[in-house]
Amino acid sequence: MDAATRPRRESSLRGARRNSGGPRHPSRRGAGRLVAVASSERDAPSRPEEPVNPYAAAGVDTAAGDLAVELMKSAVRRTHGPEVLGGVGGFAGLFDAAAFKAYDKPLLATSTDGVGTKVAIAQAIDKHDTIGQDLVGMVVDDIVVVGAKPLFMTDYIACGKVFPQRIADIVRGIAEGCEATGTALVGGETAEHPGLLGVNDYDVAGAATGVVEADRVLGAERVREGDVVLALASSGLHSNGYSLVRHIVARSGIQYGDNAADFGTTWGEALLEPTRLYTLPLLRLIEATGDAVHSLSHVTGGGIAANLARVLPQDTWVEVDRSTWSPSPVFRVLADLGGLELEATEGTWNLGIGFLAVVSADKAEAAASALSRDGIATWQVGVVRTGDRPADGHWEQGAKGVDGGAVRLVGAYADHAAR
């Protein structure tokens, strides 16, 4: 959106204008010259032909874009508080930063992401109303990792053809996710790319900004020996590892519309389970426990060990105890179909843990209880150690360019789901 609300989402069409490559489609008039004309048509009085929109002939439907904006307006506006200024149709979203005066040293936190190939399943079963929540989860929940409160978000949708209801469903899902995380959706773009993307293809991305007091930033420098690592349950696959998911499903000859007896729904519906949103429960936890929360890790690409290692200081290590939980059925069923051990997927899927919190040992039980009361099953999976670590086995360290701690998973997964 390039506006304060959902700026005119024909901004979408500005994007389309820039990217509408491919051959121009012949106009009706031009095509008519190439076919024989029946005598009845030939003898009929000539009528003036309607002018042909050359942009529409190239595959870009600006009217469809305008309709999509109208369909999404109300959902977007529900995310706006008094801090959001302006309305639909502007070139930029405006957000009142006067609240920053209450901070001694406000730091802005920003994140950008997409939802990967999960969109391919949404397209396959023509269900688009949850992919927006996935996007918010991937973007906004990264901001809370440093302890920041989200302020606003923008999104970008690239598609082969604008289907107004489809685009509105996607944006409505984004708006609902923003409401659930206290984030204003202040802008966006829908770009139509005929000739580059297929008619039913699209991809989504977003960016968000938040704020945190400088001396309240969470991170590895706060972590101490003896801190407890808490696991926060995921709702399922979230939005990572879908290339492996789709590979397994395709090789098994399964169609996304097929019934999945293990899940009580279709395969497509089961695999589109929306990403759990953690922002507000975690912000409430941070507020309630003072300095007890030392670092947070969002378990996304790379899995549990790699993402936890990123928020631990050097010379520390954690063994994550697999026996403390049982991965939910979706992971077990997919691993079985793919002929894989769950351990082989640990660097790809979250396996039932969507977030990790490193907290002071004396507040760990209270923190877990608070999160559980907030609807997120939470349990202890490890303890931060220093000194020499066991020499056997593989350790994840320095993940994604961060010189952090070392983490490995140990033991065997529990047999029965208790989370």
N, C-alpha and C positions, 0 to 999 in steps of 0.2 A: 504494500500500500504506500503510495507516496503522499498520504495526507494524514491529517490528524485523526481521522476516524478510520474509514477505509477509503482513503483518498481515491475517490473517483474510480476505482479499479479499472477505468479505462486507461489508467496508468498502465494497466495490464496491456492495454492496446498500444501504448507507446512502446512497451517491450516487444510486442508483436511486430510493430512496424520496423523495429530495428532488426528483427530476426526472421522476417518472412521470406526466406530463401526458397529456391526451388522453381520449377517452371510455372509460368503463369497459365492458369486454366483459360481456355477459350471462352469468350462471352457467348451468350445465347445468340446474339446477332451474328458474330463471326461463324459460329457453328452452323447457323441456318444457311449460310452460303454454300456449305459443303454437301447438302442433301437435296434430293429432288423434291419439288413442291407439288402437292396434289392440285389437280385442276380447280377444285372448289376453292382452295386457298389462293390459287393464282388469280382467279376471277373476282375474289372478294375485294371490297374497297380497302385500300391501304390505310393502316392506322399508325399513328406516331409511336415509335418504340420508346419504352422507358429507358432513361439513361442507365448505363451499367456502371456500377461502382468498381473501379479497377482494383481496389484493395480487396474487396470481397472476391473478385475473380481470381486473385492471387491466393485466396484461402484464408483470409483474416476477416472475421465477422465482428465488427465493432459493436453492432447492435446486441449481439449475444453477450458481449462483455458488459455492456450497460445493464442488461437484465440481471446478470449475475450479481452486480453491485447492489441493485435494488433488493435482491433476495437475501443478501447477507447483512444489510445495514443494521437491522435491529439487534442481531446477535453481537455485532462488533461494538455497537454503542453501549451495550450492557457491561462492557469491560471498562468503561470510562468513568473515572471519578472527576472531581473538580480540577485536578491537575492537568487534564487533557484539554487543550485549547484548539479552537477551530472546528471545522466540520468536513464532510465528504467533499472531495474535489480539489483539495489543495495539493501543492507540490511537496510539502514536507509536514511531518507530524510535529506538533508542539507539545512540550511537557513542562509544566511549571516546576522549576527547581528551587523554589523558595524554601522548601523544607530542608534543604541542605544547610541552611543557616543554623539549624539545631545541632549540627555535627561540628566537632572540633577540627577534624581533618577527614572529610568524606573522600572515599575512593570509589571510583566507578568500576564495576565488574561487567565484563561483556562475554558473550558466548555465541557461537553460531554452529548449526548442525542441520542434518536432514534425517530421514528415517530409512535410508537405504532401500533395498529391494523389497521391503514389506509392501511398498506401493503396488508391486506386480500382482500380489494376491488380492488387494482391494480392487484392482482393475479386472482381474479374472472373474470375480463374483459380483462385480458392479455394486460394491458397498464402500462408500466413501465418507461416512459420517464419524469414523473413529480415528482415521489417520492423522487428523489435526491434533488430537490429544497426544498421540505419539510424538508429534513434532514438538509440542510444548514440553513434554517430558524430557526429550533429548536436549533441548536448548535451555529452558529455565532451570531445570534441576541441576544443571552444571554450575549455575551461578551461586546456588545456595552452598555449594561445596566450600567456598571461601567465607561463608557466613553472611553473604550479601542478601539484601531484600530486593526482589525484582521490581523494576519500575515499569518498563514498557518493552514491547516486542514488535517486530515487523516480520512479514513473511513474503515468500516468493514462490509462485507456482508457474512452472513451464508446462505447456500442454500442446498436443498436436492440433486439437480443436476445442474451442470453448463450448462446453455444454453447460448452460447457466445453472441448472439445478445441481449438477455434479460439483462445480466450482463452489457454489454456495454451501453445499454439504461439507466440503473440505474446510472452508473458512469458518463455518459454524462450529466445527469440531475444534479448530484452533481457538476460537473465541471462548468456548466452554472451558477449555483447558486453561486459558488465561484467567478466566473468572475464578477457577479453582485454585490458582496459585497467586492471586492478588496482583496480576500483571495487566497493564493496559495494552490492548492491541491498537497501535497508533498508525499503522500504515501497512502497505503490501503492494504486490505487483502480480498480475496474471499475464503471462506472456504467451501468445499463441505462435507456435513454430511449425507451420505447415511445411511439409517436405523434409523436415528434420526429425520430427517425432510422428509416430503413427497416430491415427485419428483418436484412438482410445488411450494413448499413452500420456502420462504426466509425471512430474517429479515435484517434490516440495522441499523447501528449505526455509530456515528462519534465523533471526538474530535477536538477542535480547540484551538489555542493560539493567544493572542493579547498582545498589549503593551499600557500602559498609564503612563503619568507622575504622580508621587506620589501625587503632590499637586493639580492634576486635577481630581482625582477619584470622581465620582458621588456617592451619597448615602444619607441616612437618615440624617446624621449629617449636611448636607447643607440646609435642608428644614427648612423654617421659617413659622410662622403664617401669613396667608394672601396669601401664595403662591397659584397659580392657577393650577388646575389639568386639563390637556388637554388629550382628547381621540383621538387616531389615528385609523382610520377605518381598519378593517381586510378585507381580500378578501373572507372570508367565515369561515368554520370550522377550518382552518389551520390543525393542527395535534393532536388535543386533543378531548377527549370525543367520540372516535370512537367505543368504546365498547358499549356505549349507542346507538349510531347511528345504529350499526349493529343489536343490539337487537330489536330496533324499526322496522327496515326494515324487519327483519326475521319474527317477529310476525305479520307483515302486509301482509305477503305472496308476497312481492315484490322481483323480481329478478333484479340484477344490470344491466342487459341488457335491462330491460323494459324501455319504453319511460316515461319520467317524464314531464308531460304537464306543470307543474308549472315552469320548468327550461328550456324548449325548447331543451332538450337533454336527454340522458339516465340517469338513476339513478346513475350508476357507474361514468359516466363522471362528473356529477354535484358534486358528493361527493369527487371526486379527484381534485377539484379546488386547484391549488397549493397555498402554504403558501406565503403570501406577505413578501417581504424582506425589512427590515427597516434600516439596518446598515448604508449605505451611506447617505441617507437623514438625519438621526439623527446625524451622524458625521459632516455633513455640517452645521446643525443647531447649534451644540455645538461650532463649529469654528466661525460661524457668530455672535452669541449672547454673546460670552464671558462667563461670569459666570451666565448667566440667567437661564440655565438649572441646576436644583439642584439634581433631581433624576429621574430615568427612571424605568419603570416596564414592563416586557414582560408578556402579558396575556396568560399564558399556563395552565397547569393543576392546578385546584383550582378556576379558573375563575377570574373575575374582582376584587372583594373585597379582596380576600385572597392575590392576587399578589400585589395589591396596598399597602396593610398593611405592606408588607415586606420592603418597601422602605420609610416608614414614621417613624419619631422618636417616642419614647414612649411619652405618654401624649398629642399626637395630634390625631385628628380625622377628617374624611372626609365623607360627605354624597354625594354619587354619584347620580345625578339626572337622572332617567330613561327617563324623558320627553324630554331630549335633543337629543334623537336619536330613530330610529326605527330599531330593529334587522332585518337583511336582510331575504328574503323569505326562505332560506334554514333552518333557525332556527325555523321559524313559522310553516313551513310545517311539519318538523320532530316532533315538539312539539304536533301539532294537531294529527298526526298519532299515537303518543304514548299516547295520552290522558293526556298531561301534560300542566301545565301553564308554560309560559316562566320563571317565577320567580323560579320555581322548578329546572330549569336547570342552574341557575346562578353559581353554584359551579362546573359545568362540562364544559360548552361551553363558548366561548368568547363573544357570542351574538353581534358580530359586532365591537368589540374593540380589536385590536391586540396589542396595546401598550398604555401606559400612560406616560405622561411627567409632572413632577412637576416643574413649572417654576416661576420666580419672576413675580409678578402681573403687573409690569410696562412694561414687555416684552412679556406678554402672547399673545396679539393680533398679534404682529409682528411674534412671533414664529409660531402661528397657520397659518398665511398667508404664511410664508416661506415653511412650510410642505405641505400646499395645492398646492402651485406652483410646488412643487416637486412631485406632483401626489398622495398625501395621504390626503384624507379628514380629517380635524382636527377641533375639537370644544371643548369648555369648558364644563366639567361635574361636577366640584366641586371646593371647596376652602378649604385649610388646616386651621383647627381651633385648638385652645388649650382651656384648662379649662374644666369645667364640660360638659359632652356630654349628650344628651337626654337619659333618662333611659329606655325608651320603645324600643321594637324591638330587633332584633338580630344583633350583631356586630361581624365582623371578626377581630380577633386580635391574634398576635403571630403565624401567619401562617407559616407552614413548619419549625418550631423550631426557628423562628426569633422573638425576643421581640420588635415588632414594634408598629405602631400606630393602630388605630381602624377604620374600614370602614364598611359602609352598603350602600345598594342601596335603594333609596326612590322614591316615586311617581309611576306613570304609564308610560309605554312605549308609545312613540308617535305612532299614528295609521298609518301614511304614511311614507315610507322610504324617508328620505331627504338627506341621506349620500351616 
